[in-house]
Amino acid sequence: MLGATRLGVALGSRARPGSLTDPFLLIAVGTALSLQAAGVHLPPLQDLLGTEPLSPTDLVIACALSGLGHVVTRLQTGFRPERPPRGGPSATRDVVDHTATR
């Protein structure tokens, strides 16, 4: 569940949610979720990792709680004002002013 929550945070922190600006992130998240599910539900991996399958109720609870990572990240970016990028206009102006005085 913690791994799935971190994947939700990764999806929630994308620059433009709902866009396909980073298709490799979607592929990575899908692959990671598949591997996590395999570790819990495939018998050879269950023996290797010492896991057991989730009941349907536990699976629904885990999915709902994991989705909170995405929701909280989106809410957090909605309330936080945008910051200018590092090395913005003021940093560029300082470099230009400094080189002009030489």
Distance bins in CASP14 RR format, pairs under 12 A and 6 or more apart:
PFRMAT RR
TARGET T0000
AUTHOR 0000-0000-0000
RMODE 2
METHOD distances of the structure
MODEL  1
1 7 0 0 0 0 0 1 0 0 0 0 0
1 8 0 0 0 0 0 1 0 0 0 0 0
1 33 0 0 0 0 0 1 0 0 0 0 0
1 36 0 0 0 0 1 0 0 0 0 0 0
1 37 0 0 0 0 0 1 0 0 0 0 0
1 40 0 0 0 0 0 1 0 0 0 0 0
1 54 0 0 0 0 1 0 0 0 0 0 0
1 58 0 0 0 0 1 0 0 0 0 0 0
1 59 0 0 0 0 0 1 0 0 0 0 0
1 60 0 0 0 0 0 1 0 0 0 0 0
1 61 0 0 0 0 1 0 0 0 0 0 0
1 62 1 0 1 0 0 0 0 0 0 0 0
1 63 0 0 0 0 1 0 0 0 0 0 0
1 64 0 0 0 0 0 1 0 0 0 0 0
1 65 1 0 0 1 0 0 0 0 0 0 0
1 66 1 0 1 0 0 0 0 0 0 0 0
1 67 0 0 0 0 1 0 0 0 0 0 0
1 68 0 0 0 0 0 1 0 0 0 0 0
1 69 0 0 0 0 0 1 0 0 0 0 0
2 8 0 0 0 0 0 1 0 0 0 0 0
2 9 0 0 0 0 0 1 0 0 0 0 0
2 36 0 0 0 0 0 1 0 0 0 0 0
2 62 0 0 0 0 1 0 0 0 0 0 0
2 65 0 0 0 0 1 0 0 0 0 0 0
2 66 0 0 0 0 1 0 0 0 0 0 0
2 68 0 0 0 0 0 1 0 0 0 0 0
2 69 0 0 0 0 0 1 0 0 0 0 0
3 9 0 0 0 0 1 0 0 0 0 0 0
3 10 0 0 0 0 1 0 0 0 0 0 0
3 29 0 0 0 0 0 1 0 0 0 0 0
3 32 1 0 0 1 0 0 0 0 0 0 0
3 33 0 0 0 0 1 0 0 0 0 0 0
3 35 0 0 0 0 0 1 0 0 0 0 0
3 36 1 0 0 1 0 0 0 0 0 0 0
3 37 0 0 0 0 0 1 0 0 0 0 0
3 40 0 0 0 0 0 1 0 0 0 0 0
3 62 0 0 0 0 0 1 0 0 0 0 0
3 65 0 0 0 0 0 1 0 0 0 0 0
3 66 1 0 0 1 0 0 0 0 0 0 0
3 67 0 0 0 0 0 1 0 0 0 0 0
3 69 0 0 0 0 0 1 0 0 0 0 0
4 10 0 0 0 0 0 1 0 0 0 0 0
4 11 0 0 0 0 0 1 0 0 0 0 0
4 29 0 0 0 0 1 0 0 0 0 0 0
4 30 0 0 0 0 0 1 0 0 0 0 0
4 32 0 0 0 0 1 0 0 0 0 0 0
4 33 1 0 0 1 0 0 0 0 0 0 0
4 34 0 0 0 0 0 1 0 0 0 0 0
4 35 0 0 0 0 0 1 0 0 0 0 0
4 36 1 0 0 1 0 0 0 0 0 0 0
4 37 0 0 0 0 1 0 0 0 0 0 0
4 40 0 0 0 0 0 1 0 0 0 0 0
4 54 0 0 0 0 0 1 0 0 0 0 0
4 59 0 0 0 0 0 1 0 0 0 0 0
4 61 0 0 0 0 0 1 0 0 0 0 0
4 62 1 0 0 1 0 0 0 0 0 0 0
4 63 1 0 0 1 0 0 0 0 0 0 0
4 64 0 0 0 0 0 1 0 0 0 0 0
4 65 0 0 0 0 1 0 0 0 0 0 0
4 66 1 1 0 0 0 0 0 0 0 0 0
4 67 1 0 0 1 0 0 0 0 0 0 0
4 68 0 0 0 0 0 1 0 0 0 0 0
4 69 0 0 0 0 1 0 0 0 0 0 0
4 70 0 0 0 0 1 0 0 0 0 0 0
5 11 0 0 0 0 0 1 0 0 0 0 0
5 12 0 0 0 0 0 1 0 0 0 0 0
5 29 0 0 0 0 0 1 0 0 0 0 0
5 32 0 0 0 0 0 1 0 0 0 0 0
5 33 0 0 0 0 0 1 0 0 0 0 0
5 36 0 0 0 0 0 1 0 0 0 0 0
5 62 0 0 0 0 1 0 0 0 0 0 0
5 63 0 0 0 0 0 1 0 0 0 0 0
5 64 0 0 0 0 0 1 0 0 0 0 0
5 65 1 0 0 1 0 0 0 0 0 0 0
5 66 1 0 1 0 0 0 0 0 0 0 0
5 67 1 0 0 1 0 0 0 0 0 0 0
5 68 1 0 0 1 0 0 0 0 0 0 0
5 69 1 0 1 0 0 0 0 0 0 0 0
5 70 0 0 0 0 1 0 0 0 0 0 0
5 71 0 0 0 0 0 1 0 0 0 0 0
5 72 0 0 0 0 1 0 0 0 0 0 0
5 73 0 0 0 0 0 1 0 0 0 0 0
6 12 0 0 0 0 0 1 0 0 0 0 0
6 13 0 0 0 0 0 1 0 0 0 0 0
6 28 0 0 0 0 0 1 0 0 0 0 0
6 29 0 0 0 0 1 0 0 0 0 0 0
6 32 0 0 0 0 1 0 0 0 0 0 0
6 33 0 0 0 0 0 1 0 0 0 0 0
6 36 0 0 0 0 0 1 0 0 0 0 0
6 66 0 0 0 0 1 0 0 0 0 0 0
6 67 0 0 0 0 0 1 0 0 0 0 0
6 68 0 0 0 0 0 1 0 0 0 0 0
6 69 0 0 0 0 1 0 0 0 0 0 0
6 70 0 0 0 0 0 1 0 0 0 0 0
6 73 0 0 0 0 0 1 0 0 0 0 0
7 13 0 0 0 0 0 1 0 0 0 0 0
7 14 0 0 0 0 0 1 0 0 0 0 0
7 25 0 0 0 0 1 0 0 0 0 0 0
7 26 0 0 0 0 0 1 0 0 0 0 0
7 28 0 0 0 0 1 0 0 0 0 0 0
7 29 1 0 1 0 0 0 0 0 0 0 0
7 30 1 0 0 1 0 0 0 0 0 0 0
7 31 0 0 0 0 0 1 0 0 0 0 0
7 32 1 0 1 0 0 0 0 0 0 0 0
7 33 1 0 0 1 0 0 0 0 0 0 0
7 34 0 0 0 0 0 1 0 0 0 0 0
7 35 0 0 0 0 0 1 0 0 0 0 0
7 36 0 0 0 0 1 0 0 0 0 0 0
7 37 0 0 0 0 0 1 0 0 0 0 0
7 63 0 0 0 0 0 1 0 0 0 0 0
7 66 1 0 0 1 0 0 0 0 0 0 0
7 67 0 0 0 0 1 0 0 0 0 0 0
7 69 0 0 0 0 1 0 0 0 0 0 0
7 70 0 0 0 0 1 0 0 0 0 0 0
7 73 0 0 0 0 0 1 0 0 0 0 0
8 14 0 0 0 0 0 1 0 0 0 0 0
8 17 0 0 0 0 0 1 0 0 0 0 0
8 25 0 0 0 0 0 1 0 0 0 0 0
8 26 0 0 0 0 0 1 0 0 0 0 0
8 28 0 0 0 0 0 1 0 0 0 0 0
8 29 1 0 0 1 0 0 0 0 0 0 0
8 30 0 0 0 0 0 1 0 0 0 0 0
8 32 0 0 0 0 0 1 0 0 0 0 0
8 33 0 0 0 0 1 0 0 0 0 0 0
8 63 0 0 0 0 0 1 0 0 0 0 0
8 65 0 0 0 0 0 1 0 0 0 0 0
8 66 1 0 0 1 0 0 0 0 0 0 0
8 67 1 0 0 1 0 0 0 0 0 0 0
8 68 0 0 0 0 1 0 0 0 0 0 0
8 69 1 0 1 0 0 0 0 0 0 0 0
8 70 1 0 1 0 0 0 0 0 0 0 0
8 71 0 0 0 0 1 0 0 0 0 0 0
8 72 0 0 0 0 1 0 0 0 0 0 0
8 73 1 0 0 1 0 0 0 0 0 0 0
8 74 0 0 0 0 1 0 0 0 0 0 0
9 25 0 0 0 0 0 1 0 0 0 0 0
9 29 0 0 0 0 0 1 0 0 0 0 0
9 66 0 0 0 0 1 0 0 0 0 0 0
9 67 0 0 0 0 1 0 0 0 0 0 0
9 68 0 0 0 0 1 0 0 0 0 0 0
9 69 1 0 1 0 0 0 0 0 0 0 0
9 70 1 0 0 1 0 0 0 0 0 0 0
9 71 0 0 0 0 0 1 0 0 0 0 0
9 72 1 0 0 1 0 0 0 0 0 0 0
9 73 1 0 1 0 0 0 0 0 0 0 0
9 74 0 0 0 0 1 0 0 0 0 0 0
9 75 0 0 0 0 0 1 0 0 0 0 0
9 76 0 0 0 0 1 0 0 0 0 0 0
9 77 0 0 0 0 0 1 0 0 0 0 0
10 17 0 0 0 0 0 1 0 0 0 0 0
10 22 0 0 0 0 0 1 0 0 0 0 0
10 24 0 0 0 0 0 1 0 0 0 0 0
10 25 1 0 0 1 0 0 0 0 0 0 0
10 26 0 0 0 0 0 1 0 0 0 0 0
10 28 0 0 0 0 1 0 0 0 0 0 0
10 29 1 0 0 1 0 0 0 0 0 0 0
10 30 0 0 0 0 0 1 0 0 0 0 0
10 32 0 0 0 0 1 0 0 0 0 0 0
10 33 0 0 0 0 0 1 0 0 0 0 0
10 66 0 0 0 0 0 1 0 0 0 0 0
10 67 0 0 0 0 0 1 0 0 0 0 0
10 69 0 0 0 0 1 0 0 0 0 0 0
10 70 0 0 0 0 1 0 0 0 0 0 0
10 73 0 0 0 0 1 0 0 0 0 0 0
11 17 1 0 0 1 0 0 0 0 0 0 0
11 18 0 0 0 0 1 0 0 0 0 0 0
11 19 0 0 0 0 0 1 0 0 0 0 0
11 22 0 0 0 0 1 0 0 0 0 0 0
11 25 1 0 0 1 0 0 0 0 0 0 0
11 26 1 0 0 1 0 0 0 0 0 0 0
11 28 0 0 0 0 0 1 0 0 0 0 0
11 29 1 0 0 1 0 0 0 0 0 0 0
11 30 0 0 0 0 1 0 0 0 0 0 0
11 32 0 0 0 0 0 1 0 0 0 0 0
11 33 0 0 0 0 0 1 0 0 0 0 0
11 66 0 0 0 0 0 1 0 0 0 0 0
11 67 0 0 0 0 1 0 0 0 0 0 0
11 69 0 0 0 0 1 0 0 0 0 0 0
11 70 1 0 1 0 0 0 0 0 0 0 0
11 71 0 0 0 0 0 1 0 0 0 0 0
11 73 0 0 0 0 1 0 0 0 0 0 0
11 74 0 0 0 0 1 0 0 0 0 0 0
11 77 0 0 0 0 0 1 0 0 0 0 0
12 18 0 0 0 0 1 0 0 0 0 0 0
12 19 0 0 0 0 0 1 0 0 0 0 0
12 22 0 0 0 0 0 1 0 0 0 0 0
12 25 0 0 0 0 0 1 0 0 0 0 0
12 26 0 0 0 0 0 1 0 0 0 0 0
12 29 0 0 0 0 0 1 0 0 0 0 0
12 67 0 0 0 0 1 0 0 0 0 0 0
12 68 0 0 0 0 0 1 0 0 0 0 0
12 69 1 0 0 1 0 0 0 0 0 0 0
12 70 1 0 1 0 0 0 0 0 0 0 0
12 71 0 0 0 0 1 0 0 0 0 0 0
12 72 0 0 0 0 1 0 0 0 0 0 0
12 73 1 0 1 0 0 0 0 0 0 0 0
12 74 1 0 1 0 0 0 0 0 0 0 0
12 75 0 0 0 0 1 0 0 0 0 0 0
12 76 0 0 0 0 1 0 0 0 0 0 0
12 77 1 0 0 1 0 0 0 0 0 0 0
12 78 0 0 0 0 0 1 0 0 0 0 0
13 22 0 0 0 0 0 1 0 0 0 0 0
13 25 0 0 0 0 1 0 0 0 0 0 0
13 29 0 0 0 0 0 1 0 0 0 0 0
13 69 0 0 0 0 1 0 0 0 0 0 0
13 70 0 0 0 0 1 0 0 0 0 0 0
13 72 0 0 0 0 0 1 0 0 0 0 0
13 73 1 0 1 0 0 0 0 0 0 0 0
13 74 0 0 0 0 1 0 0 0 0 0 0
13 75 0 0 0 0 0 1 0 0 0 0 0
13 76 0 0 0 0 1 0 0 0 0 0 0
13 77 1 0 0 1 0 0 0 0 0 0 0
13 78 0 0 0 0 0 1 0 0 0 0 0
13 80 0 0 0 0 0 1 0 0 0 0 0
14 20 0 0 0 0 0 1 0 0 0 0 0
14 21 1 0 0 1 0 0 0 0 0 0 0
14 22 1 0 0 1 0 0 0 0 0 0 0
14 23 0 0 0 0 0 1 0 0 0 0 0
14 24 0 0 0 0 0 1 0 0 0 0 0
14 25 1 0 0 1 0 0 0 0 0 0 0
14 26 0 0 0 0 1 0 0 0 0 0 0
14 28 0 0 0 0 0 1 0 0 0 0 0
14 29 0 0 0 0 0 1 0 0 0 0 0
14 70 0 0 0 0 0 1 0 0 0 0 0
14 73 0 0 0 0 1 0 0 0 0 0 0
14 74 0 0 0 0 1 0 0 0 0 0 0
14 77 0 0 0 0 1 0 0 0 0 0 0
15 21 1 0 0 1 0 0 0 0 0 0 0
15 22 0 0 0 0 1 0 0 0 0 0 0
15 25 0 0 0 0 0 1 0 0 0 0 0
15 77 0 0 0 0 1 0 0 0 0 0 0
15 82 0 0 0 0 0 1 0 0 0 0 0
15 85 0 0 0 0 0 1 0 0 0 0 0
16 22 0 0 0 0 1 0 0 0 0 0 0
16 25 0 0 0 0 0 1 0 0 0 0 0
16 74 0 0 0 0 0 1 0 0 0 0 0
16 77 0 0 0 0 0 1 0 0 0 0 0
17 25 0 0 0 0 0 1 0 0 0 0 0
17 26 0 0 0 0 0 1 0 0 0 0 0
17 70 0 0 0 0 1 0 0 0 0 0 0
17 71 0 0 0 0 0 1 0 0 0 0 0
17 73 0 0 0 0 1 0 0 0 0 0 0
17 74 1 0 0 1 0 0 0 0 0 0 0
17 75 0 0 0 0 0 1 0 0 0 0 0
17 77 0 0 0 0 1 0 0 0 0 0 0
17 78 0 0 0 0 0 1 0 0 0 0 0
18 25 0 0 0 0 0 1 0 0 0 0 0
18 26 0 0 0 0 1 0 0 0 0 0 0
18 70 0 0 0 0 0 1 0 0 0 0 0
18 74 0 0 0 0 0 1 0 0 0 0 0
19 25 0 0 0 0 0 1 0 0 0 0 0
19 26 0 0 0 0 0 1 0 0 0 0 0
20 26 1 0 0 1 0 0 0 0 0 0 0
20 27 0 0 0 0 0 1 0 0 0 0 0
22 28 0 0 0 0 1 0 0 0 0 0 0
22 29 0 0 0 0 0 1 0 0 0 0 0
23 29 0 0 0 0 0 1 0 0 0 0 0
23 30 0 0 0 0 0 1 0 0 0 0 0
24 30 0 0 0 0 0 1 0 0 0 0 0
24 31 0 0 0 0 0 1 0 0 0 0 0
25 31 0 0 0 0 0 1 0 0 0 0 0
25 32 0 0 0 0 0 1 0 0 0 0 0
26 32 0 0 0 0 0 1 0 0 0 0 0
26 33 0 0 0 0 0 1 0 0 0 0 0
27 33 0 0 0 0 0 1 0 0 0 0 0
27 34 0 0 0 0 0 1 0 0 0 0 0
28 34 0 0 0 0 0 1 0 0 0 0 0
28 35 0 0 0 0 0 1 0 0 0 0 0
29 35 0 0 0 0 0 1 0 0 0 0 0
29 36 0 0 0 0 0 1 0 0 0 0 0
29 66 0 0 0 0 0 1 0 0 0 0 0
29 70 0 0 0 0 0 1 0 0 0 0 0
30 36 0 0 0 0 1 0 0 0 0 0 0
30 37 0 0 0 0 1 0 0 0 0 0 0
30 38 0 0 0 0 0 1 0 0 0 0 0
31 37 0 0 0 0 0 1 0 0 0 0 0
31 38 0 0 0 0 0 1 0 0 0 0 0
32 38 0 0 0 0 0 1 0 0 0 0 0
32 39 0 0 0 0 0 1 0 0 0 0 0
32 66 0 0 0 0 0 1 0 0 0 0 0
33 39 0 0 0 0 0 1 0 0 0 0 0
33 40 0 0 0 0 0 1 0 0 0 0 0
33 62 0 0 0 0 0 1 0 0 0 0 0
33 63 0 0 0 0 0 1 0 0 0 0 0
33 66 0 0 0 0 1 0 0 0 0 0 0
33 67 0 0 0 0 0 1 0 0 0 0 0
34 40 0 0 0 0 0 1 0 0 0 0 0
34 41 0 0 0 0 0 1 0 0 0 0 0
34 42 0 0 0 0 0 1 0 0 0 0 0
34 45 0 0 0 0 0 1 0 0 0 0 0
35 41 0 0 0 0 0 1 0 0 0 0 0
35 42 0 0 0 0 0 1 0 0 0 0 0
35 45 0 0 0 0 1 0 0 0 0 0 0
35 49 0 0 0 0 0 1 0 0 0 0 0
36 42 0 0 0 0 0 1 0 0 0 0 0
36 45 0 0 0 0 0 1 0 0 0 0 0
36 49 0 0 0 0 0 1 0 0 0 0 0
36 51 0 0 0 0 1 0 0 0 0 0 0
36 54 0 0 0 0 0 1 0 0 0 0 0
36 59 0 0 0 0 0 1 0 0 0 0 0
36 62 0 0 0 0 0 1 0 0 0 0 0
36 63 0 0 0 0 0 1 0 0 0 0 0
36 66 0 0 0 0 1 0 0 0 0 0 0
37 45 0 0 0 0 1 0 0 0 0 0 0
37 46 0 0 0 0 0 1 0 0 0 0 0
37 51 0 0 0 0 0 1 0 0 0 0 0
37 53 0 0 0 0 1 0 0 0 0 0 0
37 54 0 0 0 0 1 0 0 0 0 0 0
37 59 0 0 0 0 1 0 0 0 0 0 0
37 62 0 0 0 0 0 1 0 0 0 0 0
37 63 0 0 0 0 0 1 0 0 0 0 0
37 66 0 0 0 0 0 1 0 0 0 0 0
38 44 0 0 0 0 1 0 0 0 0 0 0
38 45 1 0 1 0 0 0 0 0 0 0 0
38 46 0 0 0 0 1 0 0 0 0 0 0
38 48 0 0 0 0 0 1 0 0 0 0 0
38 49 0 0 0 0 1 0 0 0 0 0 0
38 51 0 0 0 0 0 1 0 0 0 0 0
38 53 0 0 0 0 0 1 0 0 0 0 0
39 45 1 1 0 0 0 0 0 0 0 0 0
39 46 1 0 0 1 0 0 0 0 0 0 0
39 47 0 0 0 0 0 1 0 0 0 0 0
39 48 0 0 0 0 1 0 0 0 0 0 0
39 49 1 0 1 0 0 0 0 0 0 0 0
39 50 0 0 0 0 1 0 0 0 0 0 0
39 51 1 0 1 0 0 0 0 0 0 0 0
39 52 0 0 0 0 0 1 0 0 0 0 0
39 53 0 0 0 0 1 0 0 0 0 0 0
39 54 0 0 0 0 0 1 0 0 0 0 0
40 46 1 0 0 1 0 0 0 0 0 0 0
40 48 0 0 0 0 0 1 0 0 0 0 0
40 49 0 0 0 0 1 0 0 0 0 0 0
40 50 0 0 0 0 1 0 0 0 0 0 0
40 51 1 0 1 0 0 0 0 0 0 0 0
40 52 1 0 0 1 0 0 0 0 0 0 0
40 53 1 0 0 1 0 0 0 0 0 0 0
40 54 1 0 0 1 0 0 0 0 0 0 0
40 55 0 0 0 0 0 1 0 0 0 0 0
40 58 0 0 0 0 0 1 0 0 0 0 0
40 59 0 0 0 0 1 0 0 0 0 0 0
40 62 0 0 0 0 1 0 0 0 0 0 0
41 49 0 0 0 0 0 1 0 0 0 0 0
41 51 0 0 0 0 1 0 0 0 0 0 0
41 52 0 0 0 0 1 0 0 0 0 0 0
41 53 1 0 1 0 0 0 0 0 0 0 0
41 54 0 0 0 0 1 0 0 0 0 0 0
41 55 0 0 0 0 0 1 0 0 0 0 0
41 59 0 0 0 0 1 0 0 0 0 0 0
42 48 0 0 0 0 1 0 0 0 0 0 0
42 49 0 0 0 0 1 0 0 0 0 0 0
42 50 0 0 0 0 0 1 0 0 0 0 0
42 51 0 0 0 0 1 0 0 0 0 0 0
42 52 0 0 0 0 0 1 0 0 0 0 0
42 53 0 0 0 0 1 0 0 0 0 0 0
43 49 0 0 0 0 0 1 0 0 0 0 0
43 50 0 0 0 0 0 1 0 0 0 0 0
43 51 0 0 0 0 0 1 0 0 0 0 0
43 52 0 0 0 0 0 1 0 0 0 0 0
43 53 0 0 0 0 1 0 0 0 0 0 0
44 50 0 0 0 0 0 1 0 0 0 0 0
44 51 0 0 0 0 0 1 0 0 0 0 0
45 51 1 0 0 1 0 0 0 0 0 0 0
45 52 0 0 0 0 0 1 0 0 0 0 0
45 53 0 0 0 0 0 1 0 0 0 0 0
46 52 1 0 0 1 0 0 0 0 0 0 0
46 53 1 0 0 1 0 0 0 0 0 0 0
46 54 0 0 0 0 0 1 0 0 0 0 0
52 58 0 0 0 0 0 1 0 0 0 0 0
53 59 0 0 0 0 1 0 0 0 0 0 0
53 62 0 0 0 0 0 1 0 0 0 0 0
54 60 0 0 0 0 1 0 0 0 0 0 0
54 61 0 0 0 0 1 0 0 0 0 0 0
54 62 1 0 0 1 0 0 0 0 0 0 0
54 63 0 0 0 0 1 0 0 0 0 0 0
55 61 0 0 0 0 1 0 0 0 0 0 0
55 62 0 0 0 0 0 1 0 0 0 0 0
56 62 0 0 0 0 0 1 0 0 0 0 0
56 63 0 0 0 0 0 1 0 0 0 0 0
57 63 0 0 0 0 0 1 0 0 0 0 0
57 64 0 0 0 0 0 1 0 0 0 0 0
58 64 0 0 0 0 0 1 0 0 0 0 0
58 65 0 0 0 0 0 1 0 0 0 0 0
59 65 0 0 0 0 0 1 0 0 0 0 0
59 66 0 0 0 0 0 1 0 0 0 0 0
60 66 0 0 0 0 0 1 0 0 0 0 0
60 67 0 0 0 0 0 1 0 0 0 0 0
61 67 0 0 0 0 0 1 0 0 0 0 0
61 68 0 0 0 0 0 1 0 0 0 0 0
62 68 0 0 0 0 0 1 0 0 0 0 0
63 69 0 0 0 0 0 1 0 0 0 0 0
63 70 0 0 0 0 0 1 0 0 0 0 0
64 70 0 0 0 0 0 1 0 0 0 0 0
64 71 0 0 0 0 0 1 0 0 0 0 0
65 71 0 0 0 0 0 1 0 0 0 0 0
65 72 0 0 0 0 0 1 0 0 0 0 0
66 72 0 0 0 0 0 1 0 0 0 0 0
67 73 0 0 0 0 1 0 0 0 0 0 0
67 74 0 0 0 0 0 1 0 0 0 0 0
68 74 0 0 0 0 0 1 0 0 0 0 0
68 75 0 0 0 0 0 1 0 0 0 0 0
68 76 0 0 0 0 0 1 0 0 0 0 0
69 75 0 0 0 0 1 0 0 0 0 0 0
69 76 0 0 0 0 1 0 0 0 0 0 0
70 76 0 0 0 0 0 1 0 0 0 0 0
70 77 0 0 0 0 0 1 0 0 0 0 0
71 77 0 0 0 0 0 1 0 0 0 0 0
71 78 0 0 0 0 0 1 0 0 0 0 0
72 78 0 0 0 0 0 1 0 0 0 0 0
72 79 0 0 0 0 0 1 0 0 0 0 0
73 79 0 0 0 0 0 1 0 0 0 0 0
73 80 0 0 0 0 0 1 0 0 0 0 0
74 80 0 0 0 0 0 1 0 0 0 0 0
77 83 0 0 0 0 0 1 0 0 0 0 0
84 90 0 0 0 0 1 0 0 0 0 0 0
84 91 0 0 0 0 1 0 0 0 0 0 0
84 92 0 0 0 0 0 1 0 0 0 0 0
85 91 0 0 0 0 1 0 0 0 0 0 0
85 92 0 0 0 0 0 1 0 0 0 0 0
86 92 0 0 0 0 0 1 0 0 0 0 0
87 93 0 0 0 0 0 1 0 0 0 0 0
87 94 0 0 0 0 1 0 0 0 0 0 0
87 95 0 0 0 0 1 0 0 0 0 0 0
88 94 0 0 0 0 0 1 0 0 0 0 0
88 95 0 0 0 0 0 1 0 0 0 0 0
89 95 0 0 0 0 0 1 0 0 0 0 0
89 96 0 0 0 0 0 1 0 0 0 0 0
90 96 0 0 0 0 0 1 0 0 0 0 0
90 97 0 0 0 0 0 1 0 0 0 0 0
91 97 0 0 0 0 0 1 0 0 0 0 0
91 98 0 0 0 0 0 1 0 0 0 0 0
92 98 0 0 0 0 0 1 0 0 0 0 0
92 99 0 0 0 0 0 1 0 0 0 0 0
93 99 0 0 0 0 0 1 0 0 0 0 0
93 100 0 0 0 0 0 1 0 0 0 0 0
94 100 0 0 0 0 0 1 0 0 0 0 0
94 101 0 0 0 0 0 1 0 0 0 0 0
95 101 0 0 0 0 0 1 0 0 0 0 0
95 102 0 0 0 0 0 1 0 0 0 0 0
96 102 0 0 0 0 0 1 0 0 0 0 0
END
